[in-house]
Every structure is written in C-alpha cells, then in structure tokens.
Amino acid sequence: QEFYIDTQDILHEDIITDKLRLTQVLLNISSNAVKFTPVGGTVNIRVCEKSCRRDGYTTVVFSVKDDGIGMSPEFREQVFDSFTREHTVTENGIGGTGLGMAITKNIVDMLGGTIHVESEVGRGTEFTVMLECEISEMTVKEEPDPEQREPLKNEKQKIRAEIQRRYEGKKVLLVEDNELNREIATAIMEEIGLDVDCVEDGTDAVNIMSSAEGRKYDLIFMDIQMPKMDGYTATREIRTLNDPKCANIPIIAMTANAFEEDRKKAIKAGMNAHIAKPISVDIILENLERMRQNRKYFNEPAEKS
C-alpha cells in the first residue's frame, strides 16, 4: 500500500486538545483504512485548518481517505453503532469486534467535534473529523533568531547522540505477530543501535525467557494483541520465572491503544512502560531514559549465553 500524509492551510501549528484521545481516533480510523484496503491501494491522511467563530479557537479538520473495499449505503448509516460489521467483511475473514468506530465516535463527541463518513462499495471510504481547538500561546511566541536556531539544533542532536550511545549494542527481544510491524519496529530499533531478535507470539517469548537463551537479553518490546498468548499473559508468565535476571527483565508494551487505562493495565500486568503505536526513535529513547532514571536498568552488560 501507499500511505500519504499532508497538510493544507495550517496557520496554527500548536493547539490545545486531548492528545491521547485524538491519537486514538486517528489510529482507529487509519488502521481500518489499512485493513480494508487491498495490496497496491492508497491511504491518505490530510490535516487542514479552517476559521472558527470562537475567539482564540480554530477548526482543525482531519481526513482519512482510502480506495479500499468501501461500504454499502445501508452499512454506512450504522457504521458508528456498537458491534456492527458488514457481511462482506466477515465473509472475507477480516477480524475485529465491531467496536472500533463506535469508540471513535464516542471520543469525537466527548471532544466536542463531529465525524462524517462518505463511502462507495469498491471505490473506498473517507472519514472526516472536525474539532474546534483552542489556539496555544506557543503559536504566537517569536521564533528563535536564525543565528541562534542552528546552535540549538546542534545541541539537541548532541544530547540525543549521547543518550543513544547508552543503548547501542543492547540485546532486544521484539515480540510482534504482524510481519510489517516487525520490519518497521526492527528498522527503528536498529537505527538506535539496538541488537534485535524477533518472535511472533507471547508463547515464543515465554519459551525463550524460560531457557538459558533468555539471559542474553536486556529488554523486551512486547505487543499486546497476539493470536496464541497476548502480551499481558506473556509478561505475567515471565515475571514468575525462577531465574531473577529473566524474571526481572524490563518489558515495554507496544499497542495501538493509547488510553490511560491501557497504560495502567500494562503496568498492572508487570510491564515497565507503555508505548502507543506508531513508535519512533524519540519515543523509544524517551522511555528507555525514564526507565533508566527511575529503576536504574541497563547498568550491567548483557550476559552471553
């Protein structure tokens, strides 16, 4: 698939909104677009800004458009209802609970916005979310002088390089059932300098950590939704191992669910951090640094098996 993101007529780059909930809305819509668009198809996300009647506010419009299988007029009318799935989806074996868009609509309503869908069978679907957002004071702050901007940029790059060096060569076990997600996550982690091994299910992770091989790993990145054993269960199993090094290995959850309750659930299961997809180098480094400072992880080199 081809995936595009573009912006149009953006005057205020900084707005005040619920970042966590907005992220969840866009992840739900865009993941559906990817799921229901065949190989070779296109998904396009556009962000644009429109005027708003409220002083100090602006209207931000998020559009997610695909050229996938589309919806019938009848299903389009009930797409935001709970547990609703079109028969063509179930016939094609595409998984899901039918709750994603109902949750998305609920969040948009809570944010005071609107969501609209246009779709045609065989021609694709476009979801449009409109939110009135308060303009952040950050937007009106003066830009740094050009002569000051470059030293600031260089200093930021220097700090990031120093942080990155702390984790170069650390051995990571990536637990992710989706092949494309594994490839993307591996590339991002290798950019940091991490040495990555991959497995496809929680059962594989538990088996490895239960063996002598598990002692060579410094960290686990654990997906949550997997077919045989989910990430929560796998983490609880690992925490009960007799080998203290394997049982206490840092585990970071990776999930498309960006809600605070999902983070709490991950921590309750024994995980040390929670990263909402899509992941990035900065997000990984930020979590590694937080873990190092709070729990003093990664002080000892990995043991060789």
Secondary structure, 3 states (H helix, E strand, C coil): CEEEEEEECCCCCCEECCHHHHHHHHHHHHHHHHHCCCCCCEEEEEEEEECCCCCCEEEEEEEEEECCCCCCHHHHHCCCCCCCCCHHHHHCCCCCCCCHHHHHHHHHHHCCCEEEEEEECCCEEEEEEEEEEEECHHHHCCCCCHHHHHHHHHHHHHHHHHHHHCCCCCEEEEECCCHHHHHHHHHHHHHHCCEEEEECCHHHHHHHHCCHHHHHCCEEEEECCCCCCCHHHHHHHHHCCCCHHHHCCCEEEEECCCCHHHHHHHHHCCCCEEEECCCCHHHHHHHHHHHHHHHCCCCCCCCCC
